[in-house]
């Protein structure tokens, strides 16, 4: 009994609250999972729980900032992004990109301009990310002239599909993100073309579907990904990762790998990539347990450097995982 009692922790500021071992880790794991599934409010709740237990933890600062940014809590997002920079939580240049994006939302245009210029001059930006920071700088300069909402909507609605498809993945994602702040009705035609195009990156199609869901788009539209086709009504779609099957698969995996957290992290990551990139497609008719076992086998094959077995489900999992752009 005494041994078990020593394994329990108490919150310093809650006299009679007993915290069981693994509670903090579960909060963090749940927060990361909700973040990957775009359930930002739930992610924030999980990270709130984690930070109550470990106020000085630096483990999830970047993820916390991302979730807060997506919920438009820009002041708190800036706070945690800055902490992530100070404590080295996440790759520096990626965290800096988020921090500057938050500053743009807070209209700190001069600070953004100075920061990006300093990063370029001092050689902090790797070549493969230079286009992202050039885009941020250009966006910052455009916004600094204080476009009104109608003018921003006019700029967005003038984008043609031919122009959109010539952008790189990052610029496509940034453009779609910018549509959330304006009248989406004016961009429905472009979103229809993006979704109907099999050459578009899977995550871009997913994001476009979610934007059409936001405006309750009620027409059938054909989606093509990974050699499969489906007709869907965006208005009735469940958001990625929030359907019953995805939740059941994640539950099965967590149960089976409870004693192997390292492997669980890899399996969770692969599942999260699938639900975002394959959306609205799923794994087929297999049960949650069969799918969970397939993911565990897939990750074990990767770890051992072995080829996967001849199995349609495993082959589909591998295809999505290897071709994912998110």
Secondary structure, DSSP 8 states (H G I E B T S, - for coil): -HHHHHT-EE-TT-TT-EE-TTHHHHHHHHHHHHHHTT-HHHHHHHHHHHHHH-TT--TTHHHHHHHHHHTT-HHHHHHHHHHHHHHT-S-HHHHHHHHHHHHHHTT-HHHHHHHHHHHHHTT-S-GGGHHHHHHHHHHHHHHHT---HHHHHHHHHT--HHHHHTS-HHHHHHHHHHHTTS-GGGGHHHHHHHHH-TTS-HHHHHHHHHHHHHTT--SEEEEEETTEEEEEEGGG---TT-SHHHHHHHHHHHHHTTT-HHHHHHHHHHHHHHHHHTTT----S--HHHHHHHHHHHHHHHHHT----S-HHHHHHHHHHHH---
